[in-house]
Amino acid sequence: MKNEKQNHESDTLLSEQPVAAVTSPAQTSAATINVSSEIGTLKRLLIHSPDRGLGKVVPSKAQDWLFEDIVHLDMMRRDEYDYYVKILLYFLDPDKVSGRIASLGPDSDRNFFKPDHPAYFRSDKVIDIQCLLSDILADEAIRTRLIAAICGIERTAFRTQQLLNQFDAVELAKIMISGSLPDQTMLFSPLPNFIFTRDIGIVINDHILLNKPAKLARTREALLAQYIFFNHPIFASYQDKIIEIPDNEHAFLLPDADVNSDVTRSTLEGGDVMMIAKRHLMIGVSERTTLYAAQQVMRLVFSKNLVDTVTIIKIPKKRDYMHIDTVFTQVKRNVWVLLGSLARTGDEAKKRDVLHFFSPKDLSEELKILQFIKGLEHKPIEIDNLEDLLADISKNDLGAAEPVQFIYSGNNEFPFGAREQWTDSCNLLALKDGVVVGYDRNQKTAEAFREAGFDVVEAARLLDRFERGESSPATIQNTFIMLPSAELSRARGGSHCMSLPLLREEV
């Protein structure tokens, strides 16, 4: 086989040298990491642009790879995700795109958006995790270990290791993520969920919690994340602040049926963890996160004095919900978006007649909320419903002076509440207090935002306003930015899932 290393030398972003000498933009700036809320002005985050592995998802494997449908890769990139990147850059690193939006339209050359191309925007504030992987693969020792580890977990032939060693760091990173060679030959399964960077790790104040995915399809993601966080220079000063969730030390002695139970299995994904206030961490127990893992995280963050309060929210183990951030996210200090069927909304919740008591339980009754205070873990506080919890956070943790508002998925109308929650109406990323990014297909939810006093604007139109000087990220307030989402929504994750904030301003 031709040596691909020679073929790709002109495309490498970094020279082949020890990682300590690498000077990518992500490394040259101060490596500050700190997140103490969901709404503080976003200053730095990790993303991952849809890669060629997404184009390898076939119907027969879609559900095994955690997709409900196959996606049109080029449309997802060009017509949808690129707008997400442009919005992020305009808010976090405007010099990269200001005055250039017209030349970066959906019909333009996409080299600006390709992490493996010399024309890539290479921001130190909007960082593609593929670039960090390329950086560490420039170190020969790391490269050798990671190739061996991946070939081990993927059970490949020994000669595959020799084959992978032929590629330069940039192409090797693409192969490790997509599972395929440049000629489209597949070596192992793709990682189509890698675009959801939230799930691989969470920043808790100035610490990094590495997560443990529940599904086999995400095992390689977790391995790549470990290597990046433990080896990349931007995390060098945080090595003693990386938290790994321990396995049950007796798990290997248990019968398989017990090993896979919630009380012994240790799995946790970032969509179930929210750093909601400086001293308050929220953890969901869900289809993907076990009670055992939540307990271990609580023990670790209390022992490290990172927070004083941990709230554990148990939601129904249904594919519809998956994580707590598909059920609710924060919009503003006093505003939340949430799924009405899992919240008790107003006076309707107080109607407790005979039919209610004898009828099958509704979904809200599968919800359980316990709040643990450091030093009083044996005396948890039970909270009746999501609205009470979120209102308390707004008022007492974040000091909201205005009345707390709830915006409901689908404007709380049947069947739109459930339909739009499925396409991530509740999964929003706050760029700053009161300014969030979501999907344009959730029209009833957008209507609810308008009724709550928010400006609802398409991403393309907002970018045009910025370019004309009619508005700016610094002055914009109370705004719901709508991304085009026909293909992105098929992947079952919204803008909150597609982000791993590394730095936010304190609220």
C-alpha positions in Angstrom: 0.0 0.0 0.0 1.2 3.5 -0.8 2.7 5.4 2.1 -0.1 7.9 3.0 2.3 9.9 5.2 3.9 11.4 2.1 0.6 12.1 0.5 -0.6 14.2 3.4 2.5 16.2 4.4 1.2 19.3 2.6 -2.0 19.2 4.6 -0.6 18.8 8.1 -1.4 21.7 10.5 1.5 20.7 12.7 5.0 19.5 12.1 6.0 16.0 13.3 7.7 17.0 16.5 7.3 16.2 20.2 4.0 17.5 21.6 5.8 19.8 24.0 7.1 21.8 21.1 3.8 22.0 19.2 2.5 25.6 18.8 -1.1 25.3 17.7 -3.4 28.2 18.6 -5.1 26.2 21.3 -1.8 26.0 23.2 -0.4 29.5 22.8 -3.1 31.3 24.8 -3.5 31.1 28.6 -4.9 27.7 29.3 -7.6 28.8 31.7 -10.3 26.3 32.5 -13.2 27.3 34.7 -17.0 26.7 34.5 -19.2 27.6 37.5 -22.6 28.0 35.7 -24.7 27.1 32.7 -25.2 30.8 31.7 -22.0 32.7 32.3 -20.7 34.3 29.1 -19.0 31.5 27.2 -15.3 32.2 26.5 -13.9 28.8 25.3 -15.3 25.4 24.4 -14.5 22.1 22.7 -16.5 21.0 19.6 -16.2 18.4 16.9 -17.4 19.0 13.3 -19.3 16.2 11.6 -16.6 13.9 10.1 -16.6 11.3 7.4 -17.6 8.6 10.0 -21.1 10.1 10.1 -21.4 9.2 6.4 -20.7 5.5 7.3 -23.8 5.1 9.4 -26.0 2.5 7.6 -29.6 1.6 8.5 -28.6 -1.9 9.8 -26.1 -0.4 12.3 -27.8 3.0 13.1 -29.3 2.0 16.5 -26.2 0.1 17.5 -24.3 3.3 16.9 -27.0 5.3 18.8 -28.6 6.9 15.8 -32.3 6.7 15.1 -31.8 7.5 11.4 -29.1 8.0 8.8 -28.0 11.6 8.0 -27.0 13.4 4.8 -23.5 14.3 5.8 -22.8 17.1 3.3 -26.1 18.9 4.1 -25.4 18.5 7.8 -22.0 20.1 7.5 -22.6 22.8 4.8 -26.2 23.9 5.5 -26.3 23.4 9.3 -23.3 22.8 11.4 -21.2 25.5 9.6 -23.8 28.0 10.9 -23.2 26.8 14.4 -19.5 27.3 14.0 -20.0 30.8 12.6 -22.2 31.8 15.5 -19.7 30.4 18.0 -16.9 32.3 16.4 -18.8 35.5 16.2 -19.5 35.4 19.9 -16.1 33.9 21.1 -13.5 34.8 18.5 -15.0 37.4 16.1 -11.8 38.4 14.4 -11.9 35.0 12.6 -15.2 35.7 10.9 -16.1 39.4 11.1 -16.5 40.8 7.6 -16.2 37.4 6.1 -19.6 35.8 6.5 -20.7 36.3 2.9 -17.6 34.5 1.7 -18.3 31.6 4.1 -21.8 30.8 2.8 -23.1 27.3 2.2 -22.0 27.5 -1.5 -18.4 28.4 -0.7 -15.3 26.3 -0.4 -15.5 24.7 3.1 -11.8 24.5 3.8 -12.3 27.2 6.5 -14.3 24.6 8.5 -12.1 21.5 8.0 -9.9 20.8 11.0 -7.4 19.0 8.8 -6.9 21.7 6.2 -4.3 24.5 6.2 -7.1 27.1 5.7 -8.9 26.0 8.9 -9.8 28.9 11.2 -7.8 27.4 14.1 -9.2 29.3 17.0 -7.9 29.0 20.6 -11.5 29.7 21.8 -13.6 27.4 19.6 -11.4 24.3 19.5 -12.1 21.2 17.6 -11.2 18.1 19.6 -9.8 16.6 16.4 -7.1 19.2 16.4 -6.1 18.3 19.9 -5.9 14.7 19.0 -3.7 15.6 16.0 -1.4 17.5 18.3 -0.8 14.7 20.8 -0.3 12.2 17.9 2.8 14.2 16.9 4.5 12.7 19.9 5.8 9.3 18.9 5.4 7.6 22.3 1.8 8.8 22.7 1.1 7.8 19.1 2.5 4.2 19.6 0.5 3.7 22.8 -2.8 5.0 21.5 -2.6 3.0 18.3 -2.0 -0.2 20.3 -4.8 0.7 22.7 -7.3 1.3 20.0 -6.3 -1.8 18.0 -6.7 -3.7 21.3 -10.2 -2.6 22.1 -11.2 -2.9 18.4 -9.7 -6.4 18.2 -7.9 -5.7 14.9 -5.1 -7.7 13.3 -1.6 -6.9 14.4 -0.7 -5.6 10.9 -3.3 -2.9 11.4 -1.0 -1.3 13.9 1.8 -1.3 11.3 -0.6 0.2 8.7 -1.7 3.0 11.0 1.9 4.0 11.7 2.2 5.0 8.1 0.0 8.0 8.4 0.9 11.5 9.6 -0.7 12.9 12.8 -3.5 14.8 11.1 -4.7 11.9 9.0 -4.3 9.4 11.8 -6.6 11.5 14.0 -9.2 11.4 11.3 -8.8 7.6 11.0 -9.1 7.1 14.8 -12.4 9.1 14.8 -14.0 8.0 11.6 -12.8 4.4 11.6 -11.9 4.6 7.9 -8.9 5.1 5.7 -8.6 8.0 3.2 -9.8 5.6 0.5 -12.9 4.9 2.6 -11.8 1.4 3.6 -13.2 0.8 7.1 -10.9 -0.5 9.8 -13.4 -0.3 12.6 -16.7 1.3 13.4 -17.0 5.1 13.2 -17.7 7.4 16.1 -20.7 9.3 14.9 -21.5 10.5 18.4 -18.2 12.4 18.8 -20.0 15.6 17.6 -21.6 15.5 21.1 -18.5 16.6 23.0 -20.5 17.3 26.1 -20.6 13.6 26.9 -16.9 13.0 27.1 -16.1 15.4 30.0 -17.5 18.2 32.1 -15.7 21.1 33.8 -16.6 21.6 37.4 -15.2 24.9 38.5 -11.5 24.4 37.7 -11.6 20.6 37.6 -12.3 18.2 34.7 -14.6 15.2 35.2 -14.0 12.5 32.6 -17.1 10.5 31.9 -17.7 6.8 31.3 -20.1 6.2 28.4 -22.8 3.6 28.9 -22.8 2.2 25.4 -20.2 0.1 23.7 -20.3 2.3 20.6 -18.7 5.1 22.6 -15.8 3.2 24.2 -13.2 4.6 21.8 -14.5 8.1 22.4 -13.7 7.7 26.1 -10.2 6.4 25.3 -9.4 9.3 23.0 -10.7 11.8 25.6 -8.5 10.2 28.3 -5.4 10.6 26.1 -6.2 14.1 25.1 -6.9 15.4 28.6 -3.9 13.6 30.1 -1.4 14.5 27.4 -2.3 17.7 25.6 -0.3 20.8 26.8 -3.4 23.0 27.3 -4.4 20.7 30.1 -0.8 20.3 31.5 -1.5 22.5 34.6 -4.7 20.6 35.4 -3.3 17.1 35.7 -4.0 16.9 39.4 -7.5 18.3 38.7 -8.7 15.6 36.4 -11.4 13.4 38.0 -12.0 9.8 36.9 -15.0 7.9 38.1 -13.9 4.6 39.7 -15.5 1.3 38.9 -17.0 -0.9 41.6 -13.9 -2.7 42.9 -15.8 -5.9 43.4 -17.6 -5.8 40.0 -15.4 -8.5 38.4 -16.4 -10.9 41.2 -20.2 -10.4 40.5 -22.4 -12.4 38.2 -22.9 -10.6 34.9 -26.5 -9.8 35.7 -25.4 -8.0 38.8 -22.5 -6.2 37.1 -24.9 -4.6 34.8 -27.2 -3.3 37.5 -27.5 0.4 38.4 -26.3 -0.1 41.9 -22.9 -1.7 40.8 -22.3 -0.4 37.3 -20.4 2.9 36.9 -21.5 4.8 33.8 -22.0 8.5 33.4 -22.3 10.8 30.4 -21.9 14.6 30.3 -25.5 15.3 29.3 -26.4 14.2 32.8 -24.1 16.6 34.6 -24.7 20.4 35.0 -22.4 22.8 36.8 -25.5 24.8 37.7 -23.9 27.3 40.2 -20.5 27.8 41.8 -21.2 25.5 44.7 -24.0 23.4 43.2 -23.6 20.4 40.9 -26.6 18.6 39.3 -26.4 14.9 38.3 -29.0 13.0 36.3 -29.7 9.2 36.8 -31.0 8.1 33.4 -30.8 5.6 30.6 -27.0 6.4 30.3 -26.0 7.4 33.9 -26.2 4.9 36.8 -27.0 5.7 40.4 -23.7 4.1 41.4 -21.8 6.6 39.2 -23.8 9.5 40.5 -22.9 8.5 44.1 -19.2 8.2 43.2 -19.1 11.6 41.6 -20.9 13.1 44.7 -18.3 11.5 47.0 -15.4 12.8 44.9 -16.6 16.4 44.5 -17.4 16.7 48.2 -14.0 15.2 49.2 -12.3 17.8 46.9 -14.5 20.6 48.3 -15.6 21.6 44.8 -19.2 22.1 45.8 -21.5 22.2 48.8 -24.6 20.8 47.2 -25.3 17.9 44.8 -28.7 17.4 43.4 -29.5 14.0 41.9 -32.4 13.8 39.5 -33.7 10.4 38.5 -35.6 10.6 35.2 -37.4 7.8 33.3 -35.1 5.4 31.6 -36.5 6.0 28.2 -34.8 6.7 24.9 -37.0 9.8 24.5 -35.1 11.5 27.4 -31.6 9.9 27.4 -30.0 12.7 29.6 -31.3 15.4 31.9 -30.2 18.1 29.3 -32.8 16.7 26.9 -35.5 17.5 29.6 -34.4 20.9 30.6 -31.6 23.5 30.2 -31.1 27.0 31.5 -31.7 30.1 29.3 -31.2 33.0 31.7 -30.6 33.5 35.4 -34.4 33.4 35.9 -35.5 31.5 32.8 -35.5 27.7 32.0 -36.8 25.6 29.1 -38.2 22.2 30.0 -40.5 19.4 29.1 -44.0 20.0 30.5 -44.9 16.3 31.0 -42.0 15.9 33.5 -42.9 19.1 35.3 -45.9 20.0 37.4 -47.3 23.0 35.7 -49.4 25.4 37.8 -52.8 24.6 39.2 -53.2 21.5 37.0 -50.7 19.6 39.1 -52.9 20.1 42.2 -55.9 18.3 40.7 -55.7 15.0 42.6 -59.0 13.3 42.1 -59.9 9.6 42.2 -59.1 9.0 38.6 -55.6 10.3 39.2 -54.9 8.0 42.0 -56.1 4.9 40.2 -54.9 5.6 36.7 -51.4 4.5 35.5 -48.7 6.8 36.7 -47.8 9.7 34.5 -44.2 10.4 33.6 -43.8 13.1 36.2 -44.3 10.5 38.9 -41.2 8.6 37.6 -39.2 11.7 38.4 -37.3 11.7 41.8 -35.2 14.6 43.0 -32.9 14.4 46.1 -30.6 17.1 47.2 -27.5 16.3 49.3 -25.6 18.9 51.4 -22.0 18.3 52.2 -21.7 16.9 55.7 -25.3 15.9 55.8 -25.4 13.3 53.0 -27.3 11.0 55.2 -30.2 13.5 55.4 -31.1 14.3 51.7 -33.8 16.8 51.0 -36.6 15.5 48.7 -37.9 18.0 46.2 -41.3 17.5 44.7 -40.9 18.6 41.1 -38.5 20.2 38.6 -40.2 23.6 38.7 -39.6 23.9 42.5 -35.9 22.8 42.0 -35.1 25.2 39.2 -36.9 28.1 40.8 -34.9 27.6 43.9 -31.6 27.5 42.0 -32.5 30.8 40.2 -33.4 32.6 43.4 -31.1 31.1 46.0 -28.0 29.9 44.1 -28.0 32.6 41.3 -29.7 35.5 43.1 -32.3 36.2 40.5 -34.4 39.2 41.4 -37.0 38.8 38.6 -39.7 36.2 38.8 -38.7 32.8 37.5 -40.1 31.9 34.1 -40.6 28.5 32.5 -40.7 28.0 28.7 -42.2 24.7 27.8 -41.3 22.4 24.9 -43.8 22.8 22.1 -45.5 25.6 24.1 -46.9 22.8 26.3 -49.4 21.8 23.6 -50.2 18.3 22.5 -48.6 16.7 20.6 -45.9 19.3 20.1 -44.4 19.1 23.6 -43.2 15.5 23.0 -42.5 15.9 19.3 -40.2 18.9 19.8 -38.5 17.5 22.8 -37.5 14.5 20.6 -35.8 17.0 18.3 -34.0 18.8 21.2 -36.2 21.7 22.0 -35.0 21.6 25.6 -31.3 21.1 24.7 -30.0 24.6 24.3 -26.5 26.1 24.7 -26.3 29.5 26.5 -23.7 31.8 24.8 -24.4 34.2 27.6 -27.2 35.0 30.1 -30.4 35.2 28.0 -28.9 34.3 24.6 -29.2 30.6 23.6 -28.8 28.5 20.5 -31.4 25.9 19.4 -33.0 24.2 16.4 -35.3 26.0 13.9 -37.6 23.0 13.4 -39.0 23.4 16.9 -41.5 26.1 15.9 -44.0 25.8 18.8 -41.1 26.1 21.3 -39.9 29.2 19.4 -43.4 30.6 19.7 -43.2 30.0 23.5 -39.9 32.0 23.5 -41.6 34.9 21.7 -44.5 34.9 24.2 -41.9 35.1 27.0 -40.4 38.2 25.4 -37.5 36.8 23.5 -36.3 37.7 20.0 -36.4 34.6 17.9 -34.0 34.9 14.9 -32.5 32.5 12.4 -28.7 32.1 12.6 -28.2 33.4 9.0 -30.3 36.5 9.6 -28.5 37.3 12.9 -25.1 36.9 11.3 -26.2 39.3 8.6 -27.3 41.8 11.4 -23.8 41.5 12.9 -22.1 42.1 9.5 -24.2 45.2 8.9 -23.5 46.6 12.4 -27.1 46.5 13.3 -26.4 44.3 16.3 -23.4 42.7 18.1 -22.7 39.8 20.4 -21.9 42.3 23.1 -25.3 44.1 22.9 -27.7 41.3 22.0 -30.1 40.3 24.8 -33.0 37.8 25.4 -32.5 36.0 22.1 -33.2 32.5 20.8 -30.9 31.8 17.8 -32.3 29.1 15.5 -29.9 26.8 13.7 -31.0 25.0 10.5 -31.6 21.5 11.8 -33.1 19.0 9.3 -30.1 16.7 9.5 -28.6 17.7 12.9 -31.8 16.8 14.7 -31.6 13.2 13.3 -28.5 12.7 15.4 -30.5 13.1 18.7 -28.6 15.9 20.2 -28.9 19.7 20.3 -26.5 22.6 20.8 -26.0 21.8 24.5 -24.8 18.3 23.6 -22.5 19.6 20.8 -20.5 21.7 23.2 -18.0 21.1 26.0 -17.5 24.5 27.7 -14.0 25.0 29.1 -14.3 28.6 30.3 -17.3 30.8 31.2 -17.3 34.1 33.0 -18.6 33.8 36.6 -22.2 34.8 37.1 
